[in-house]
């Protein structure tokens, strides 16, 4: 068992999770965030996650799968394609059967009915989605090129910033103290290191699990972007700004991965 590798992957996912804490800090200074600004942040995060999914997870997974099967491109494509579908399918099942509100829009949509309950369901939603994000970071550190791990951790960290602020502002808006709102937002991020630990531990046990883990994490991230983040940024008919922010995020993450990868 490579405990050093496990520690690195777990630490990477922990550091990415702390971006949630950093994102929640403005709750002590601001009362709200405009929907336009919110959509721009989420669009940028979606672009970062898209780039990280392919450049840091799926493409390295294809190479890893090919290496394990005599450089067979067919085997690599079948394994990673299956793993992507498995990761996305798992998130779909979690989304369907776990009680939670939509990724961002729930309490922030202004619905008065059961508003407090909706906000807490929203907090649960953020926590649920943090697990596969931590898994993605942990697994990426199992790649032969560990710069993929740092790139993924950076991408997930950027995506966590608006999440932390959304949780904190939602709780503060219904009367909770700003300190309490900040504390809950911080706690939602702590599920990520558990996902990171499980992901990198599986890779440390058997290198043959690496392509499956990379593909699974990539599929999970793509599901979050497609099913949750992009629809949310298009709700207020601000597609232009959100799409531009997504392209900027993708270009930034692609450049960082290419330069430092």
Buried (B, 14 or more C-beta within 10 A) or exposed (E): EBEEBBEBBBBBBBBBBBBBBBBBBBBEEEEEBEBEEBBBBBBBBBBBBBBBBBBBBBBBBBBBBBBBBEEBEEBBEEBBBBBBBBBBBBBEEBBEEEEBBBBBBBBBBEEEEEBEEBBBBBBBBBBBBBBBBBBBBBBBBBBEEBBBBBBBBBBBBBBBBBBBBBBBBBBBBEEBEBEEBBBBBBBBBBBBBBBBBBBBBBBBEEBEBBBBBBBBBBBBBBBBBEBBBBBBBBBBEBBEBBBBBBBBBBEBBBEBBEEEB
